């Protein structure tokens, strides 16, 4: 059973940005996305501040967010990265399996990666993650480099929207249609 401590707050900057973006999307009627809380069992609490200082995860979490965008089911996870190499250890087998099953049901799965040292956000389509994941499983690199990413999926800077992933979700959907046509 995994434990939680202050390291669990990593990624909270990105999470706050995504939460605020999701609120804006909901207010505009563009999307309804919910943060999925990770169930924990508190073990130790600071009596003065009433903050949890040690806890156990009750179960493995799947993704950070789930919902619908204009009738399309979506799920995604948000990750922060402080270097140009993203270790696949940051993604768990059960997350990949969940996302794969989600996509087989007609949904769209993806990762949002915040390269903190570059102040850049990246939308990683699930199919792109799957290529990196399979490469690692076949004995290749256990990470992917910034240079390997498709430049079209970097999120644009946009006034008023902190993490404008809907713009790039549209590109993901179009790319999927193209790939389907190529396979016919």
Secondary structure as the mmCIF struct_conf table of DSSP 4:
data_model
#
loop_
_struct_conf.conf_type_id
_struct_conf.id
_struct_conf.beg_label_comp_id
_struct_conf.beg_label_asym_id
_struct_conf.beg_label_seq_id
_struct_conf.end_label_comp_id
_struct_conf.end_label_asym_id
_struct_conf.end_label_seq_id
STRN STRN1 UNK A 3 UNK A 4
HELX_RH_3T_P HELX_RH_3T_P1 UNK A 6 UNK A 9
TURN_TY1_P TURN_TY1_P1 UNK A 10 UNK A 11
HELX_RH_AL_P HELX_RH_AL_P1 UNK A 12 UNK A 27
TURN_TY1_P TURN_TY1_P2 UNK A 28 UNK A 29
BEND BEND1 UNK A 30 UNK A 30
STRN STRN2 UNK A 31 UNK A 35
HELX_LH_PP_P HELX_LH_PP_P1 UNK A 37 UNK A 39
STRN STRN3 UNK A 40 UNK A 46
TURN_TY1_P TURN_TY1_P3 UNK A 47 UNK A 50
STRN STRN4 UNK A 51 UNK A 57
BEND BEND2 UNK A 58 UNK A 59
BEND BEND3 UNK A 64 UNK A 64
STRN STRN5 UNK A 65 UNK A 69
TURN_TY1_P TURN_TY1_P4 UNK A 70 UNK A 71
STRN STRN6 UNK A 72 UNK A 81
BEND BEND4 UNK A 82 UNK A 84
STRN STRN7 UNK A 85 UNK A 87
HELX_RH_3T_P HELX_RH_3T_P2 UNK A 88 UNK A 90
BEND BEND5 UNK A 91 UNK A 91
HELX_RH_AL_P HELX_RH_AL_P2 UNK A 93 UNK A 104
TURN_TY1_P TURN_TY1_P5 UNK A 105 UNK A 106
STRN STRN8 UNK A 108 UNK A 115
TURN_TY1_P TURN_TY1_P6 UNK A 116 UNK A 119
STRN STRN9 UNK A 120 UNK A 125
HELX_RH_AL_P HELX_RH_AL_P3 UNK A 126 UNK A 137
TURN_TY1_P TURN_TY1_P7 UNK A 138 UNK A 139
BEND BEND6 UNK A 140 UNK A 140
BEND BEND7 UNK A 142 UNK A 142
STRN STRN10 UNK A 143 UNK A 145
HELX_RH_3T_P HELX_RH_3T_P3 UNK A 146 UNK A 148
BEND BEND8 UNK A 149 UNK A 149
HELX_RH_3T_P HELX_RH_3T_P4 UNK A 151 UNK A 153
STRN STRN11 UNK A 154 UNK A 154
HELX_LH_PP_P HELX_LH_PP_P2 UNK A 155 UNK A 157
STRN STRN12 UNK A 158 UNK A 158
TURN_TY1_P TURN_TY1_P8 UNK A 159 UNK A 160
STRN STRN13 UNK A 161 UNK A 161
BEND BEND9 UNK A 162 UNK A 163
HELX_RH_AL_P HELX_RH_AL_P4 UNK A 165 UNK A 183
#
